[in-house]
């Protein structure tokens, strides 16, 4: 019988300091950041406190939603028919 393969996470979870710095840069409170990502404020608080790890998809979503919209590197969907 073979062992199940062990997969390394694609992206390491952000540190609590990185989460707080990104939220501060976006000028959002913890409840506002949580609402933006559709998670509970308690989850956000635990991530910033280092009690739990933030899932990579939430981290990516937060960064996409708070990134400077004037940044030309952000690809915008084509709304033309």
C-alpha positions as CSV (number, residue, x, y, z in Angstrom):
1,X,0.0,0.0,0.0
2,X,1.4,3.4,-0.9
3,X,1.4,6.5,1.2
4,X,-0.7,9.5,0.1
5,X,1.5,12.2,-1.4
6,X,2.2,15.2,0.8
7,X,1.6,18.5,-1.0
8,X,3.3,21.7,0.1
9,X,1.1,24.7,0.1
10,X,1.4,26.8,-3.0
11,X,1.6,30.0,-1.1
12,X,2.8,30.4,2.5
13,X,0.2,32.0,4.8
14,X,0.8,35.7,5.4
15,X,2.3,36.6,8.8
16,X,0.0,38.5,11.2
17,X,2.2,41.6,10.7
18,X,1.7,41.4,6.9
19,X,-2.1,41.1,7.4
20,X,-2.2,44.1,9.7
21,X,0.2,46.2,7.5
22,X,-2.0,45.4,4.4
23,X,-5.2,46.4,6.3
24,X,-3.6,49.6,7.6
25,X,-2.4,50.5,4.1
26,X,-5.9,50.0,2.8
27,X,-7.2,52.2,5.7
28,X,-9.7,49.7,6.8
29,X,-10.8,48.6,10.3
30,X,-10.8,44.9,11.1
31,X,-14.6,44.6,10.7
32,X,-14.4,46.5,7.4
33,X,-11.6,44.2,6.1
34,X,-13.6,41.1,7.2
35,X,-16.7,42.3,5.5
36,X,-14.8,43.1,2.3
37,X,-13.6,39.4,2.2
38,X,-16.9,38.0,3.4
39,X,-15.5,36.5,6.6
40,X,-16.3,37.1,10.2
41,X,-14.6,39.9,12.2
42,X,-13.6,37.2,14.7
43,X,-11.7,35.3,12.0
44,X,-9.9,38.4,10.9
45,X,-9.0,39.3,14.5
46,X,-7.6,35.8,15.0
47,X,-5.5,36.0,11.9
48,X,-4.0,39.3,12.9
49,X,-3.3,38.0,16.4
50,X,-1.5,35.0,15.0
51,X,-4.0,32.5,16.6
52,X,-5.1,31.1,13.2
53,X,-3.6,31.1,9.7
54,X,-5.3,33.1,7.0
55,X,-6.2,30.9,4.0
56,X,-4.3,31.8,0.9
57,X,-7.5,32.5,-1.2
58,X,-8.6,35.1,1.4
59,X,-5.2,36.8,1.3
60,X,-5.2,36.9,-2.4
61,X,-8.8,38.2,-2.5
62,X,-8.0,41.0,0.0
63,X,-5.0,42.1,-2.0
64,X,-6.9,42.1,-5.3
65,X,-9.8,44.1,-3.7
66,X,-7.6,46.7,-2.0
67,X,-4.9,47.1,-4.7
68,X,-4.6,50.6,-6.1
69,X,-7.2,50.6,-9.0
70,X,-5.1,53.1,-10.9
71,X,-2.3,50.5,-11.1
72,X,-1.9,49.5,-14.8
73,X,-0.7,46.1,-13.9
74,X,-4.2,45.2,-12.8
75,X,-6.0,43.6,-15.7
76,X,-9.6,44.7,-15.9
77,X,-12.2,42.5,-17.6
78,X,-13.2,43.6,-21.0
79,X,-16.8,44.9,-20.9
80,X,-17.2,45.4,-24.6
81,X,-19.4,42.9,-26.4
